Amino acid sequence: MENNAWLVFFMLFVSLNFFIGVFNLLPLLPLDGGHIAIAWFERARSWLYARIGRTDPGRVDYLKLMPLTYAVILVGGVFTLLTVTADVVNPITLFSR
């Protein structure tokens, strides 16, 4: 029984660590995925501008992208609140009596 508790604890730790890693890859600016997406966008744009013979426009202004980040965070927060509220008001039952 004691070994099973350690296995559950270890698997919970692994699952939480995996979730945090995947969540960090979301393409939102405060997260690493947002910085990766902007770097890829800047690289693709520089390549495209070089192909058509125009000068590189430079770096992306992060402040112009922040309203989009706020909107995505707001939608995620509202979805979370609605889900928690629905779970408290009318919880899902697996077996009916």
N, C-alpha and C positions, 0 to 999 in steps of 0.2 A: 504494500500500500504506500509506503514512504517513497519508493522509487517512482511510482506513478505520479505523485505530487510534484516531484522534481521534473519529471518529463512534461507535465502540464505547464509548470512555470517556465521551463525552457522554450516550449513551443509558443507560449504566449509572448515571451520576450522576442523570439524570432519573428513572429507575425507582426508585432508592433514595430520592430525595426524595419521590416520590409515595407509596411504601410508608410512609414515616415519617408523612406527613400523614394518610393513611387510618388507620394504626394509632393515631394520637393521638386520633382521633374515637371510638374504642371507649368504650362507657359504663362505664369503670372510674374510680374516684375520683381516682387520681393523675393521670389524663389529662384533657385538656380535654373529651372527650366525657362524662365522668362529671359534670363541673361543669355542662355544658349540660343533661344529663338531669335533674339535681336542680333546676336553675332552671326547666325546663319543668314538672316535677312540682309544685314549689311554686306556680307560676303557675296551673296547672290546679286544684290543691287550693284555692287562695285564691278562684278564680272559682266553684268548686262550693260552697264554704262561704258565699260571698256570695249565691249563688242560693237557698240553702235558709235563709238568715237566721241563720246561726251566725257566731260570731266567728272571725277568722283564727287558726289554731293556731300560726302563726309559722314560724320557719326549721326546716329538717330538721337533725337531729343527725348529723353526719358520722361520728362514732365508732360509732354503731349500725350503719352500713352497711359498715364496714371488714371484718368477718368475711366478708361476701359477696365483697368484692374479693379478699381473701386466698384464698378458695375458687376463684374463677375463675382467679387467677394460678397456683394450685397445679395445677389441672386442665390449664391450658395448658402449664405446665412439664413435667408428667408426659407429656402427649401429645408434646411435643418430644423428651424423652428416649427414649420408646418408638420414635419415628420414627427418630431417629439410631441407636439400637441395632439396629433392624431393618435399617437401611441398611448398617450395618457388618457384621452377622452374615450377612445374606443380601441382597446388593445386587441391584438390578434390572438385568437384562441385556436390552438391546434386540434383540440378534442372537444366536441360539444357534448353536453350531458343530456 
